[in-house]
């Protein structure tokens, strides 16, 4: 019996993420994230971290690989313009989600974790 290495075990998806969609808040064009309905289970893996010294203070940036089960519903058609939240941590998606096996099993996204100085 062969094991399908592209399938996702339920235990791997151990982070509960809430989708946040940016909406225009006021006439001045400012945006604010709001909760959207979908809550997804995900696997969150750090990819890289860097610090820089700019304008008199240190700022950091952490990138992550986020894997979720594939979904076809309309809320996921514009994932690249959304943010994800997990227990107070905010992740801004960078680029478009893709399916590594070009099937209907999973979606992989690259995201930057927004730190206090990056918000």
C-alpha positions as a Markdown table, in Angstrom:
| # | Residue | x | y | z |
|---|---|---|---|---|
| 1 | Unk | 0.0 | 0.0 | 0.0 |
| 2 | Unk | 1.5 | 3.4 | -1.0 |
| 3 | Unk | 1.0 | 6.5 | 1.0 |
| 4 | Unk | -0.1 | 9.7 | -0.8 |
| 5 | Unk | 2.5 | 12.3 | 0.2 |
| 6 | Unk | 0.4 | 15.2 | -1.1 |
| 7 | Unk | -2.5 | 14.5 | 1.3 |
| 8 | Unk | -2.8 | 16.5 | 4.5 |
| 9 | Unk | -3.2 | 14.7 | 7.8 |
| 10 | Unk | -5.7 | 16.5 | 10.1 |
| 11 | Unk | -3.0 | 16.8 | 12.8 |
| 12 | Unk | -0.8 | 18.8 | 10.5 |
| 13 | Unk | -3.4 | 21.6 | 10.3 |
| 14 | Unk | -3.1 | 22.7 | 13.9 |
| 15 | Unk | -3.6 | 26.5 | 13.7 |
| 16 | Unk | -7.1 | 28.0 | 13.6 |
| 17 | Unk | -7.0 | 31.1 | 11.3 |
| 18 | Unk | -9.7 | 33.7 | 10.8 |
| 19 | Unk | -9.8 | 35.4 | 7.4 |
| 20 | Unk | -9.7 | 39.2 | 7.6 |
| 21 | Unk | -10.7 | 41.2 | 4.5 |
| 22 | Unk | -9.6 | 44.8 | 4.1 |
| 23 | Unk | -12.4 | 47.2 | 3.4 |
| 24 | Unk | -12.5 | 51.0 | 2.9 |
| 25 | Unk | -13.3 | 52.4 | 6.3 |
| 26 | Unk | -13.9 | 56.2 | 5.5 |
| 27 | Unk | -14.1 | 58.7 | 2.7 |
| 28 | Unk | -10.4 | 59.4 | 3.1 |
| 29 | Unk | -9.6 | 56.0 | 1.6 |
| 30 | Unk | -8.2 | 54.4 | 4.8 |
| 31 | Unk | -8.7 | 50.7 | 5.1 |
| 32 | Unk | -9.4 | 48.5 | 8.1 |
| 33 | Unk | -9.4 | 44.7 | 8.4 |
| 34 | Unk | -12.7 | 43.2 | 9.4 |
| 35 | Unk | -13.6 | 39.6 | 10.2 |
| 36 | Unk | -15.1 | 37.5 | 7.4 |
| 37 | Unk | -17.0 | 34.3 | 8.0 |
| 38 | Unk | -14.5 | 31.6 | 7.1 |
| 39 | Unk | -12.4 | 30.0 | 9.7 |
| 40 | Unk | -9.8 | 27.6 | 8.4 |
| 41 | Unk | -7.4 | 25.2 | 9.9 |
| 42 | Unk | -3.8 | 25.6 | 8.7 |
| 43 | Unk | -0.2 | 24.6 | 9.0 |
| 44 | Unk | 2.0 | 27.6 | 9.6 |
| 45 | Unk | 5.7 | 27.3 | 9.1 |
| 46 | Unk | 8.3 | 30.1 | 9.4 |
| 47 | Unk | 10.4 | 30.7 | 6.3 |
| 48 | Unk | 12.7 | 33.6 | 7.1 |
| 49 | Unk | 13.2 | 36.5 | 9.4 |
| 50 | Unk | 15.1 | 39.7 | 9.1 |
| 51 | Unk | 15.7 | 42.9 | 11.0 |
| 52 | Unk | 16.6 | 46.3 | 9.7 |
| 53 | Unk | 17.6 | 49.6 | 11.2 |
| 54 | Unk | 15.7 | 52.4 | 9.5 |
| 55 | Unk | 14.9 | 55.9 | 10.5 |
| 56 | Unk | 16.3 | 55.5 | 14.0 |
| 57 | Unk | 14.5 | 52.3 | 15.0 |
| 58 | Unk | 14.8 | 48.5 | 14.5 |
| 59 | Unk | 12.0 | 46.8 | 12.5 |
| 60 | Unk | 11.6 | 43.1 | 11.8 |
| 61 | Unk | 9.9 | 41.0 | 9.2 |
| 62 | Unk | 9.0 | 37.3 | 9.4 |
| 63 | Unk | 7.7 | 35.3 | 6.4 |
| 64 | Unk | 5.7 | 32.1 | 6.7 |
| 65 | Unk | 4.4 | 29.3 | 4.5 |
| 66 | Unk | 0.7 | 28.7 | 5.3 |
| 67 | Unk | -1.0 | 25.5 | 4.1 |
| 68 | Unk | -4.8 | 25.0 | 4.1 |
| 69 | Unk | -7.1 | 22.5 | 2.6 |
| 70 | Unk | -8.3 | 23.5 | -0.9 |
| 71 | Unk | -11.6 | 25.4 | -1.0 |
| 72 | Unk | -13.7 | 26.5 | -4.0 |
| 73 | Unk | -16.0 | 28.9 | -2.2 |
| 74 | Unk | -16.2 | 32.5 | -3.2 |
| 75 | Unk | -14.5 | 33.8 | -0.1 |
| 76 | Unk | -11.3 | 32.3 | -1.3 |
| 77 | Unk | -11.2 | 33.8 | -4.8 |
| 78 | Unk | -9.3 | 36.9 | -3.7 |
| 79 | Unk | -7.1 | 35.4 | -0.9 |
| 80 | Unk | -4.1 | 37.4 | -2.1 |
| 81 | Unk | -5.8 | 40.6 | -0.9 |
| 82 | Unk | -6.7 | 39.2 | 2.6 |
| 83 | Unk | -5.0 | 38.9 | 6.0 |
| 84 | Unk | -5.2 | 36.0 | 8.4 |
| 85 | Unk | -5.3 | 36.1 | 12.2 |
| 86 | Unk | -4.2 | 33.6 | 14.7 |
| 87 | Unk | -4.4 | 34.5 | 18.4 |
| 88 | Unk | -3.5 | 38.1 | 17.8 |
| 89 | Unk | -0.9 | 37.4 | 15.2 |
| 90 | Unk | -1.7 | 39.0 | 11.8 |
| 91 | Unk | -0.4 | 37.5 | 8.5 |
| 92 | Unk | -0.6 | 39.5 | 5.3 |
| 93 | Unk | -0.7 | 37.3 | 2.2 |
| 94 | Unk | 1.9 | 38.0 | -0.4 |
| 95 | Unk | 1.3 | 36.8 | -3.9 |
| 96 | Unk | -1.3 | 34.4 | -5.1 |
| 97 | Unk | -2.1 | 31.1 | -3.4 |
| 98 | Unk | -1.2 | 28.0 | -5.3 |
| 99 | Unk | -1.9 | 24.3 | -5.3 |
| 100 | Unk | 1.4 | 22.3 | -5.2 |
| 101 | Unk | 0.0 | 19.2 | -6.8 |
| 102 | Unk | -2.3 | 21.2 | -9.1 |
| 103 | Unk | -5.2 | 19.4 | -7.7 |
| 104 | Unk | -7.9 | 20.0 | -5.2 |
| 105 | Unk | -6.2 | 19.0 | -2.0 |
| 106 | Unk | -4.4 | 22.0 | -0.6 |
| 107 | Unk | -3.5 | 25.7 | -1.1 |
| 108 | Unk | -0.1 | 27.1 | -0.1 |
| 109 | Unk | 0.3 | 30.8 | 0.6 |
| 110 | Unk | 3.3 | 32.9 | 1.5 |
| 111 | Unk | 2.6 | 35.5 | 4.2 |
| 112 | Unk | 4.4 | 38.2 | 6.1 |
| 113 | Unk | 3.7 | 38.4 | 9.9 |
| 114 | Unk | 2.8 | 42.0 | 10.7 |
| 115 | Unk | 4.7 | 43.1 | 13.8 |
| 116 | Unk | 3.8 | 46.2 | 15.9 |
| 117 | Unk | 6.2 | 48.4 | 13.9 |
| 118 | Unk | 4.9 | 47.1 | 10.5 |
| 119 | Unk | 1.1 | 47.7 | 11.1 |
